[in-house]
Amino acid sequence: MRRKLYGQGIPRACSHCFFGVPAQRGDQILCIKKGVVAPDFKCRKYKYDPLRRIPRVQPEPEQYDPADFSL
């Protein structure tokens, strides 16, 4: 069985699509196939582009004191 390279939890949306380009108004996507659509719209021509997805911000690591490691 082939593993997915970018995970299973990425939702299908025109904001991540190869054919979609953000419009000057930040709330719409210009799709080559469907025209002007909402960012969460999806169609049958969807093709995932990993460079268009904005990853979630990772949480800051916890700060430890040297006393945490002493016995």
N, CA, C and O atoms as a Maestro MAE file, in Angstrom:
{
 s_m_m2io_version
 :::
 2.0.0
}

f_m_ct {
 s_m_title
 :::
 protein
 m_atom[284] {
  # First column is atom index #
  i_m_mmod_type
  r_m_x_coord
  r_m_y_coord
  r_m_z_coord
  i_m_residue_number
  s_m_chain_name
  s_m_pdb_residue_name
  s_m_pdb_atom_name
  i_m_atomic_number
  :::
  1 25 0.846 -1.169 0.000 1 A "MET " " N  " 7
  2 3 0.000 0.000 0.000 1 A "MET " " CA " 6
  3 2 0.900 1.244 0.000 1 A "MET " " C  " 6
  4 15 1.908 1.288 0.705 1 A "MET " " O  " 8
  5 25 0.535 2.223 -0.776 2 A "ARG " " N  " 7
  6 3 1.314 3.436 -0.898 2 A "ARG " " CA " 6
  7 2 0.913 4.429 0.190 2 A "ARG " " C  " 6
  8 15 -0.275 4.653 0.424 2 A "ARG " " O  " 8
  9 25 1.911 5.026 0.857 3 A "ARG " " N  " 7
  10 3 1.641 6.008 1.897 3 A "ARG " " CA " 6
  11 2 1.496 7.391 1.289 3 A "ARG " " C  " 6
  12 15 2.159 7.720 0.305 3 A "ARG " " O  " 8
  13 25 0.642 8.185 1.868 4 A "LYS " " N  " 7
  14 3 0.484 9.566 1.437 4 A "LYS " " CA " 6
  15 2 1.666 10.375 1.969 4 A "LYS " " C  " 6
  16 15 2.018 10.274 3.144 4 A "LYS " " O  " 8
  17 25 2.269 11.171 1.102 5 A "LEU " " N  " 7
  18 3 3.450 11.939 1.475 5 A "LEU " " CA " 6
  19 2 3.131 13.076 2.437 5 A "LEU " " C  " 6
  20 15 3.927 13.358 3.331 5 A "LEU " " O  " 8
  21 25 1.991 13.732 2.276 6 A "TYR " " N  " 7
  22 3 1.670 14.907 3.068 6 A "TYR " " CA " 6
  23 2 0.592 14.659 4.115 6 A "TYR " " C  " 6
  24 15 0.069 15.616 4.687 6 A "TYR " " O  " 8
  25 25 0.251 13.421 4.377 7 A "GLY " " N  " 7
  26 3 -0.717 13.116 5.419 7 A "GLY " " CA " 6
  27 2 -2.133 13.012 4.897 7 A "GLY " " C  " 6
  28 15 -2.424 13.379 3.759 7 A "GLY " " O  " 8
  29 25 -3.006 12.506 5.746 8 A "GLN " " N  " 7
  30 3 -4.394 12.282 5.381 8 A "GLN " " CA " 6
  31 2 -5.300 13.422 5.834 8 A "GLN " " C  " 6
  32 15 -6.437 13.515 5.371 8 A "GLN " " O  " 8
  33 25 -4.825 14.294 6.728 9 A "GLY " " N  " 7
  34 3 -5.692 15.289 7.338 9 A "GLY " " CA " 6
  35 2 -5.804 16.608 6.596 9 A "GLY " " C  " 6
  36 15 -6.340 17.567 7.152 9 A "GLY " " O  " 8
  37 25 -5.326 16.699 5.372 10 A "ILE " " N  " 7
  38 3 -5.395 17.949 4.626 10 A "ILE " " CA " 6
  39 2 -6.718 17.998 3.879 10 A "ILE " " C  " 6
  40 15 -6.973 17.159 3.016 10 A "ILE " " O  " 8
  41 25 -7.568 18.976 4.202 11 A "PRO " " N  " 7
  42 3 -8.877 19.031 3.540 11 A "PRO " " CA " 6
  43 2 -8.753 19.487 2.091 11 A "PRO " " C  " 6
  44 15 -7.862 20.266 1.753 11 A "PRO " " O  " 8
  45 25 -9.650 18.999 1.238 12 A "ARG " " N  " 7
  46 3 -9.691 19.436 -0.146 12 A "ARG " " CA " 6
  47 2 -10.307 20.828 -0.179 12 A "ARG " " C  " 6
  48 15 -11.442 21.015 0.260 12 A "ARG " " O  " 8
  49 25 -9.569 21.800 -0.694 13 A "ALA " " N  " 7
  50 3 -10.060 23.176 -0.784 13 A "ALA " " CA " 6
  51 2 -9.309 23.883 -1.898 13 A "ALA " " C  " 6
  52 15 -8.144 23.578 -2.156 13 A "ALA " " O  " 8
  53 25 -9.964 24.820 -2.553 14 A "CYS " " N  " 7
  54 3 -9.337 25.556 -3.649 14 A "CYS " " CA " 6
  55 2 -8.154 26.390 -3.182 14 A "CYS " " C  " 6
  56 15 -7.308 26.757 -3.999 14 A "CYS " " O  " 8
  57 25 -8.070 26.696 -1.910 15 A "SER " " N  " 7
  58 3 -6.924 27.450 -1.416 15 A "SER " " CA " 6
  59 2 -5.644 26.624 -1.469 15 A "SER " " C  " 6
  60 15 -4.556 27.197 -1.421 15 A "SER " " O  " 8
  61 25 -5.735 25.281 -1.569 16 A "HIS " " N  " 7
  62 3 -4.566 24.400 -1.682 16 A "HIS " " CA " 6
  63 2 -4.407 23.825 -3.080 16 A "HIS " " C  " 6
  64 15 -3.516 23.005 -3.304 16 A "HIS " " O  " 8
  65 25 -5.236 24.229 -4.015 17 A "CYS " " N  " 7
  66 3 -5.282 23.599 -5.337 17 A "CYS " " CA " 6
  67 2 -4.235 24.179 -6.282 17 A "CYS " " C  " 6
  68 15 -3.877 25.353 -6.188 17 A "CYS " " O  " 8
  69 25 -3.757 23.345 -7.186 18 A "PHE " " N  " 7
  70 3 -2.793 23.740 -8.209 18 A "PHE " " CA " 6
  71 2 -3.389 24.779 -9.155 18 A "PHE " " C  " 6
  72 15 -2.670 25.652 -9.641 18 A "PHE " " O  " 8
  73 25 -4.676 24.697 -9.419 19 A "PHE " " N  " 7
  74 3 -5.339 25.569 -10.381 19 A "PHE " " CA " 6
  75 2 -5.847 26.876 -9.770 19 A "PHE " " C  " 6
  76 15 -6.291 27.757 -10.508 19 A "PHE " " O  " 8
  77 25 -5.796 27.025 -8.452 20 A "GLY " " N  " 7
  78 3 -6.323 28.209 -7.793 20 A "GLY " " CA " 6
  79 2 -5.245 29.226 -7.474 20 A "GLY " " C  " 6
  80 15 -4.137 28.861 -7.081 20 A "GLY " " O  " 8
  81 25 -5.570 30.513 -7.644 21 A "VAL " " N  " 7
  82 3 -4.668 31.617 -7.329 21 A "VAL " " CA " 6
  83 2 -5.435 32.588 -6.439 21 A "VAL " " C  " 6
  84 15 -6.574 32.927 -6.760 21 A "VAL " " O  " 8
  85 25 -4.851 33.049 -5.328 22 A "PRO " " N  " 7
  86 3 -5.567 34.006 -4.477 22 A "PRO " " CA " 6
  87 2 -5.845 35.304 -5.237 22 A "PRO " " C  " 6
  88 15 -4.981 35.812 -5.952 22 A "PRO " " O  " 8
  89 25 -7.048 35.827 -5.076 23 A "ALA " " N  " 7
  90 3 -7.426 37.099 -5.693 23 A "ALA " " CA " 6
  91 2 -6.867 38.245 -4.858 23 A "ALA " " C  " 6
  92 15 -6.407 38.034 -3.735 23 A "ALA " " O  " 8
  93 25 -6.908 39.456 -5.407 24 A "GLN " " N  " 7
  94 3 -6.436 40.613 -4.648 24 A "GLN " " CA " 6
  95 2 -7.274 40.813 -3.402 24 A "GLN " " C  " 6
  96 15 -6.755 41.202 -2.356 24 A "GLN " " O  " 8
  97 25 -8.566 40.550 -3.506 25 A "ARG " " N  " 7
  98 3 -9.397 40.497 -2.306 25 A "ARG " " CA " 6
  99 2 -9.075 39.166 -1.649 25 A "ARG " " C  " 6
  100 15 -9.262 38.124 -2.277 25 A "ARG " " O  " 8
  101 25 -8.609 39.159 -0.440 26 A "GLY " " N  " 7
  102 3 -8.117 37.956 0.204 26 A "GLY " " CA " 6
  103 2 -9.140 36.872 0.470 26 A "GLY " " C  " 6
  104 15 -8.772 35.777 0.895 26 A "GLY " " O  " 8
  105 25 -10.427 37.146 0.231 27 A "ASP " " N  " 7
  106 3 -11.455 36.179 0.588 27 A "ASP " " CA " 6
  107 2 -11.951 35.351 -0.595 27 A "ASP " " C  " 6
  108 15 -12.952 34.648 -0.459 27 A "ASP " " O  " 8
  109 25 -11.286 35.409 -1.754 28 A "GLN " " N  " 7
  110 3 -11.708 34.636 -2.916 28 A "GLN " " CA " 6
  111 2 -10.505 34.041 -3.638 28 A "GLN " " C  " 6
  112 15 -9.378 34.515 -3.491 28 A "GLN " " O  " 8
  113 25 -10.763 32.991 -4.423 29 A "ILE " " N  " 7
  114 3 -9.745 32.297 -5.204 29 A "ILE " " CA " 6
  115 2 -10.118 32.382 -6.677 29 A "ILE " " C  " 6
  116 15 -11.280 32.192 -7.037 29 A "ILE " " O  " 8
  117 25 -9.141 32.666 -7.527 30 A "LEU " " N  " 7
  118 3 -9.362 32.664 -8.963 30 A "LEU " " CA " 6
  119 2 -8.952 31.298 -9.495 30 A "LEU " " C  " 6
  120 15 -7.768 30.966 -9.529 30 A "LEU " " O  " 8
  121 25 -9.924 30.521 -9.902 31 A "CYS " " N  " 7
  122 3 -9.694 29.161 -10.379 31 A "CYS " " CA " 6
  123 2 -9.647 29.162 -11.905 31 A "CYS " " C  " 6
  124 15 -10.501 29.773 -12.548 31 A "CYS " " O  " 8
  125 25 -8.669 28.489 -12.485 32 A "ILE " " N  " 7
  126 3 -8.552 28.388 -13.938 32 A "ILE " " CA " 6
  127 2 -9.728 27.614 -14.511 32 A "ILE " " C  " 6
  128 15 -10.187 27.913 -15.613 32 A "ILE " " O  " 8
  129 25 -10.218 26.628 -13.782 33 A "LYS " " N  " 7
  130 3 -11.290 25.757 -14.263 33 A "LYS " " CA " 6
  131 2 -12.689 26.299 -13.988 33 A "LYS " " C  " 6
  132 15 -13.572 26.164 -14.835 33 A "LYS " " O  " 8
  133 25 -12.916 26.918 -12.808 34 A "LYS " " N  " 7
  134 3 -14.269 27.298 -12.388 34 A "LYS " " CA " 6
  135 2 -14.502 28.801 -12.269 34 A "LYS " " C  " 6
  136 15 -15.649 29.216 -12.099 34 A "LYS " " O  " 8
  137 25 -13.470 29.630 -12.351 35 A "GLY " " N  " 7
  138 3 -13.641 31.073 -12.201 35 A "GLY " " CA " 6
  139 2 -13.417 31.505 -10.764 35 A "GLY " " C  " 6
  140 15 -12.580 30.931 -10.067 35 A "GLY " " O  " 8
  141 25 -14.146 32.498 -10.320 36 A "VAL " " N  " 7
  142 3 -14.014 33.020 -8.960 36 A "VAL " " CA " 6
  143 2 -14.809 32.137 -8.011 36 A "VAL " " C  " 6
  144 15 -16.010 31.934 -8.194 36 A "VAL " " O  " 8
  145 25 -14.126 31.612 -6.989 37 A "VAL " " N  " 7
  146 3 -14.759 30.699 -6.028 37 A "VAL " " CA " 6
  147 2 -14.311 31.059 -4.617 37 A "VAL " " C  " 6
  148 15 -13.380 31.841 -4.424 37 A "VAL " " O  " 8
  149 25 -14.988 30.476 -3.641 38 A "ALA " " N  " 7
  150 3 -14.628 30.645 -2.229 38 A "ALA " " CA " 6
  151 2 -13.382 29.809 -1.915 38 A "ALA " " C  " 6
  152 15 -13.145 28.804 -2.584 38 A "ALA " " O  " 8
  153 25 -12.578 30.197 -0.912 39 A "PRO " " N  " 7
  154 3 -11.373 29.435 -0.576 39 A "PRO " " CA " 6
  155 2 -11.640 27.994 -0.141 39 A "PRO " " C  " 6
  156 15 -10.784 27.130 -0.332 39 A "PRO " " O  " 8
  157 25 -12.822 27.717 0.444 40 A "ASP " " N  " 7
  158 3 -13.124 26.359 0.893 40 A "ASP " " CA " 6
  159 2 -13.899 25.548 -0.147 40 A "ASP " " C  " 6
  160 15 -14.312 24.423 0.137 40 A "ASP " " O  " 8
  161 25 -14.102 26.099 -1.342 41 A "PHE " " N  " 7
  162 3 -14.783 25.391 -2.427 41 A "PHE " " CA " 6
  163 2 -13.897 24.258 -2.936 41 A "PHE " " C  " 6
  164 15 -12.671 24.343 -2.854 41 A "PHE " " O  " 8
  165 25 -14.509 23.203 -3.460 42 A "LYS " " N  " 7
  166 3 -13.749 22.103 -4.065 42 A "LYS " " CA " 6
  167 2 -14.525 21.579 -5.267 42 A "LYS " " C  " 6
  168 15 -15.755 21.616 -5.284 42 A "LYS " " O  " 8
  169 25 -13.805 21.094 -6.266 43 A "CYS " " N  " 7
  170 3 -14.452 20.560 -7.467 43 A "CYS " " CA " 6
  171 2 -13.731 19.273 -7.891 43 A "CYS " " C  " 6
  172 15 -12.776 18.851 -7.238 43 A "CYS " " O  " 8
  173 25 -14.181 18.665 -8.962 44 A "ARG " " N  " 7
  174 3 -13.602 17.405 -9.425 44 A "ARG " " CA " 6
  175 2 -12.202 17.586 -10.009 44 A "ARG " " C  " 6
  176 15 -11.451 16.614 -10.094 44 A "ARG " " O  " 8
  177 25 -11.837 18.785 -10.407 45 A "LYS " " N  " 7
  178 3 -10.526 19.051 -10.999 45 A "LYS " " CA " 6
  179 2 -9.458 19.339 -9.949 45 A "LYS " " C  " 6
  180 15 -8.345 19.730 -10.299 45 A "LYS " " O  " 8
  181 25 -9.773 19.155 -8.679 46 A "TYR " " N  " 7
  182 3 -8.846 19.458 -7.594 46 A "TYR " " CA " 6
  183 2 -7.543 18.677 -7.744 46 A "TYR " " C  " 6
  184 15 -7.550 17.466 -7.963 46 A "TYR " " O  " 8
  185 25 -6.427 19.395 -7.623 47 A "LYS " " N  " 7
  186 3 -5.102 18.776 -7.642 47 A "LYS " " CA " 6
  187 2 -4.286 19.464 -6.545 47 A "LYS " " C  " 6
  188 15 -4.050 20.671 -6.601 47 A "LYS " " O  " 8
  189 25 -3.860 18.686 -5.553 48 A "TYR " " N  " 7
  190 3 -3.166 19.237 -4.385 48 A "TYR " " CA " 6
  191 2 -1.804 19.802 -4.776 48 A "TYR " " C  " 6
  192 15 -1.041 19.158 -5.496 48 A "TYR " " O  " 8
  193 25 -1.502 21.016 -4.294 49 A "ASP " " N  " 7
  194 3 -0.207 21.651 -4.483 49 A "ASP " " CA " 6
  195 2 0.362 21.952 -3.096 49 A "ASP " " C  " 6
  196 15 -0.137 22.852 -2.421 49 A "ASP " " O  " 8
  197 25 1.388 21.227 -2.652 50 A "PRO " " N  " 7
  198 3 1.894 21.402 -1.293 50 A "PRO " " CA " 6
  199 2 2.504 22.778 -1.038 50 A "PRO " " C  " 6
  200 15 2.611 23.190 0.117 50 A "PRO " " O  " 8
  201 25 2.905 23.493 -2.078 51 A "LEU " " N  " 7
  202 3 3.508 24.805 -1.874 51 A "LEU " " CA " 6
  203 2 2.478 25.895 -1.581 51 A "LEU " " C  " 6
  204 15 2.855 26.982 -1.144 51 A "LEU " " O  " 8
  205 25 1.206 25.638 -1.807 52 A "ARG " " N  " 7
  206 3 0.158 26.633 -1.545 52 A "ARG " " CA " 6
  207 2 -0.413 26.524 -0.132 52 A "ARG " " C  " 6
  208 15 -1.094 27.439 0.332 52 A "ARG " " O  " 8
  209 25 -0.148 25.435 0.539 53 A "ARG " " N  " 7
  210 3 -0.696 25.249 1.887 53 A "ARG " " CA " 6
  211 2 0.161 25.983 2.903 53 A "ARG " " C  " 6
  212 15 1.388 25.903 2.854 53 A "ARG " " O  " 8
  213 25 -0.474 26.699 3.825 54 A "ILE " " N  " 7
  214 3 0.231 27.386 4.903 54 A "ILE " " CA " 6
  215 2 0.179 26.466 6.118 54 A "ILE " " C  " 6
  216 15 -0.899 26.222 6.660 54 A "ILE " " O  " 8
  217 25 1.346 25.946 6.561 55 A "PRO " " N  " 7
  218 3 1.327 25.006 7.683 55 A "PRO " " CA " 6
  219 2 0.950 25.687 8.994 55 A "PRO " " C  " 6
  220 15 1.128 26.893 9.168 55 A "PRO " " O  " 8
  221 25 0.425 24.876 9.910 56 A "ARG " " N  " 7
  222 3 0.085 25.382 11.237 56 A "ARG " " CA " 6
  223 2 1.351 25.754 11.983 56 A "ARG " " C  " 6
  224 15 2.401 25.150 11.767 56 A "ARG " " O  " 8
  225 25 1.263 26.736 12.853 57 A "VAL " " N  " 7
  226 3 2.399 27.178 13.648 57 A "VAL " " CA " 6
  227 2 2.656 26.154 14.744 57 A "VAL " " C  " 6
  228 15 1.734 25.744 15.449 57 A "VAL " " O  " 8
  229 25 3.905 25.747 14.882 58 A "GLN " " N  " 7
  230 3 4.274 24.790 15.911 58 A "GLN " " CA " 6
  231 2 4.331 25.493 17.266 58 A "GLN " " C  " 6
  232 15 4.780 26.637 17.340 58 A "GLN " " O  " 8
  233 25 3.887 24.835 18.338 59 A "PRO " " N  " 7
  234 3 3.947 25.457 19.666 59 A "PRO " " CA " 6
  235 2 5.395 25.607 20.128 59 A "PRO " " C  " 6
  236 15 6.268 24.829 19.746 59 A "PRO " " O  " 8
  237 25 5.629 26.616 20.951 60 A "GLU " " N  " 7
  238 3 6.961 26.844 21.498 60 A "GLU " " CA " 6
  239 2 7.318 25.713 22.462 60 A "GLU " " C  " 6
  240 15 6.466 25.261 23.227 60 A "GLU " " O  " 8
  241 25 8.566 25.254 22.433 61 A "PRO " " N  " 7
  242 3 8.954 24.200 23.383 61 A "PRO " " CA " 6
  243 2 8.988 24.757 24.814 61 A "PRO " " C  " 6
  244 15 9.233 25.944 25.032 61 A "PRO " " O  " 8
  245 25 8.739 23.876 25.766 62 A "GLU " " N  " 7
  246 3 8.740 24.291 27.164 62 A "GLU " " CA " 6
  247 2 10.152 24.628 27.613 62 A "GLU " " C  " 6
  248 15 11.124 24.023 27.158 62 A "GLU " " O  " 8
  249 25 10.253 25.597 28.508 63 A "GLN " " N  " 7
  250 3 11.542 25.986 29.063 63 A "GLN " " CA " 6
  251 2 11.768 25.195 30.358 63 A "GLN " " C  " 6
  252 15 10.890 25.138 31.219 63 A "GLN " " O  " 8
  253 25 12.942 24.592 30.484 64 A "TYR " " N  " 7
  254 3 13.276 23.790 31.651 64 A "TYR " " CA " 6
  255 2 14.384 24.457 32.445 64 A "TYR " " C  " 6
  256 15 15.245 25.132 31.882 64 A "TYR " " O  " 8
  257 25 14.356 24.262 33.759 65 A "ASP " " N  " 7
  258 3 15.420 24.742 34.652 65 A "ASP " " CA " 6
  259 2 16.384 23.593 34.896 65 A "ASP " " C  " 6
  260 15 16.005 22.427 34.779 65 A "ASP " " O  " 8
  261 25 17.629 23.913 35.235 66 A "PRO " " N  " 7
  262 3 18.561 22.838 35.620 66 A "PRO " " CA " 6
  263 2 18.071 22.048 36.827 66 A "PRO " " C  " 6
  264 15 18.451 20.890 36.999 66 A "PRO " " O  " 8
  265 25 17.235 22.654 37.665 67 A "ALA " " N  " 7
  266 3 16.691 21.956 38.844 67 A "ALA " " CA " 6
  267 2 15.754 20.826 38.425 67 A "ALA " " C  " 6
  268 15 15.558 19.881 39.190 67 A "ALA " " O  " 8
  269 25 15.181 20.901 37.245 68 A "ASP " " N  " 7
  270 3 14.303 19.840 36.761 68 A "ASP " " CA " 6
  271 2 15.057 18.544 36.487 68 A "ASP " " C  " 6
  272 15 14.464 17.465 36.469 68 A "ASP " " O  " 8
  273 25 16.366 18.654 36.275 69 A "PHE " " N  " 7
  274 3 17.169 17.479 35.935 69 A "PHE " " CA " 6
  275 2 18.029 16.983 37.091 69 A "PHE " " C  " 6
  276 15 18.795 16.033 36.931 69 A "PHE " " O  " 8
  277 25 17.911 17.611 38.238 70 A "SER " " N  " 7
  278 3 18.715 17.160 39.377 70 A "SER " " CA " 6
  279 2 17.898 16.158 40.220 70 A "SER " " C  " 6
  280 15 16.667 16.171 40.230 70 A "SER " " O  " 8
  281 25 18.632 15.309 40.908 71 A "LEU " " N  " 7
  282 3 17.965 14.300 41.747 71 A "LEU " " CA " 6
  283 2 17.809 14.749 43.164 71 A "LEU " " C  " 6
  284 15 17.268 14.012 43.988 71 A "LEU " " O  " 8
  :::
 }
 m_bond[283] {
  # First column is bond index #
  i_m_from
  i_m_to
  i_m_order
  :::
  1 1 2 1
  2 2 3 1
  3 3 4 2
  4 3 5 1
  5 5 6 1
  6 6 7 1
  7 7 8 2
  8 7 9 1
  9 9 10 1
  10 10 11 1
  11 11 12 2
  12 11 13 1
  13 13 14 1
  14 14 15 1
  15 15 16 2
  16 15 17 1
  17 17 18 1
  18 18 19 1
  19 19 20 2
  20 19 21 1
  21 21 22 1
  22 22 23 1
  23 23 24 2
  24 23 25 1
  25 25 26 1
  26 26 27 1
  27 27 28 2
  28 27 29 1
  29 29 30 1
  30 30 31 1
  31 31 32 2
  32 31 33 1
  33 33 34 1
  34 34 35 1
  35 35 36 2
  36 35 37 1
  37 37 38 1
  38 38 39 1
  39 39 40 2
  40 39 41 1
  41 41 42 1
  42 42 43 1
  43 43 44 2
  44 43 45 1
  45 45 46 1
  46 46 47 1
  47 47 48 2
  48 47 49 1
  49 49 50 1
  50 50 51 1
  51 51 52 2
  52 51 53 1
  53 53 54 1
  54 54 55 1
  55 55 56 2
  56 55 57 1
  57 57 58 1
  58 58 59 1
  59 59 60 2
  60 59 61 1
  61 61 62 1
  62 62 63 1
  63 63 64 2
  64 63 65 1
  65 65 66 1
  66 66 67 1
  67 67 68 2
  68 67 69 1
  69 69 70 1
  70 70 71 1
  71 71 72 2
  72 71 73 1
  73 73 74 1
  74 74 75 1
  75 75 76 2
  76 75 77 1
  77 77 78 1
  78 78 79 1
  79 79 80 2
  80 79 81 1
  81 81 82 1
  82 82 83 1
  83 83 84 2
  84 83 85 1
  85 85 86 1
  86 86 87 1
  87 87 88 2
  88 87 89 1
  89 89 90 1
  90 90 91 1
  91 91 92 2
  92 91 93 1
  93 93 94 1
  94 94 95 1
  95 95 96 2
  96 95 97 1
  97 97 98 1
  98 98 99 1
  99 99 100 2
  100 99 101 1
  101 101 102 1
  102 102 103 1
  103 103 104 2
  104 103 105 1
  105 105 106 1
  106 106 107 1
  107 107 108 2
  108 107 109 1
  109 109 110 1
  110 110 111 1
  111 111 112 2
  112 111 113 1
  113 113 114 1
  114 114 115 1
  115 115 116 2
  116 115 117 1
  117 117 118 1
  118 118 119 1
  119 119 120 2
  120 119 121 1
  121 121 122 1
  122 122 123 1
  123 123 124 2
  124 123 125 1
  125 125 126 1
  126 126 127 1
  127 127 128 2
  128 127 129 1
  129 129 130 1
  130 130 131 1
  131 131 132 2
  132 131 133 1
  133 133 134 1
  134 134 135 1
  135 135 136 2
  136 135 137 1
  137 137 138 1
  138 138 139 1
  139 139 140 2
  140 139 141 1
  141 141 142 1
  142 142 143 1
  143 143 144 2
  144 143 145 1
  145 145 146 1
  146 146 147 1
  147 147 148 2
  148 147 149 1
  149 149 150 1
  150 150 151 1
  151 151 152 2
  152 151 153 1
  153 153 154 1
  154 154 155 1
  155 155 156 2
  156 155 157 1
  157 157 158 1
  158 158 159 1
  159 159 160 2
  160 159 161 1
  161 161 162 1
  162 162 163 1
  163 163 164 2
  164 163 165 1
  165 165 166 1
  166 166 167 1
  167 167 168 2
  168 167 169 1
  169 169 170 1
  170 170 171 1
  171 171 172 2
  172 171 173 1
  173 173 174 1
  174 174 175 1
  175 175 176 2
  176 175 177 1
  177 177 178 1
  178 178 179 1
  179 179 180 2
  180 179 181 1
  181 181 182 1
  182 182 183 1
  183 183 184 2
  184 183 185 1
  185 185 186 1
  186 186 187 1
  187 187 188 2
  188 187 189 1
  189 189 190 1
  190 190 191 1
  191 191 192 2
  192 191 193 1
  193 193 194 1
  194 194 195 1
  195 195 196 2
  196 195 197 1
  197 197 198 1
  198 198 199 1
  199 199 200 2
  200 199 201 1
  201 201 202 1
  202 202 203 1
  203 203 204 2
  204 203 205 1
  205 205 206 1
  206 206 207 1
  207 207 208 2
  208 207 209 1
  209 209 210 1
  210 210 211 1
  211 211 212 2
  212 211 213 1
  213 213 214 1
  214 214 215 1
  215 215 216 2
  216 215 217 1
  217 217 218 1
  218 218 219 1
  219 219 220 2
  220 219 221 1
  221 221 222 1
  222 222 223 1
  223 223 224 2
  224 223 225 1
  225 225 226 1
  226 226 227 1
  227 227 228 2
  228 227 229 1
  229 229 230 1
  230 230 231 1
  231 231 232 2
  232 231 233 1
  233 233 234 1
  234 234 235 1
  235 235 236 2
  236 235 237 1
  237 237 238 1
  238 238 239 1
  239 239 240 2
  240 239 241 1
  241 241 242 1
  242 242 243 1
  243 243 244 2
  244 243 245 1
  245 245 246 1
  246 246 247 1
  247 247 248 2
  248 247 249 1
  249 249 250 1
  250 250 251 1
  251 251 252 2
  252 251 253 1
  253 253 254 1
  254 254 255 1
  255 255 256 2
  256 255 257 1
  257 257 258 1
  258 258 259 1
  259 259 260 2
  260 259 261 1
  261 261 262 1
  262 262 263 1
  263 263 264 2
  264 263 265 1
  265 265 266 1
  266 266 267 1
  267 267 268 2
  268 267 269 1
  269 269 270 1
  270 270 271 1
  271 271 272 2
  272 271 273 1
  273 273 274 1
  274 274 275 1
  275 275 276 2
  276 275 277 1
  277 277 278 1
  278 278 279 1
  279 279 280 2
  280 279 281 1
  281 281 282 1
  282 282 283 1
  283 283 284 2
  :::
 }
}
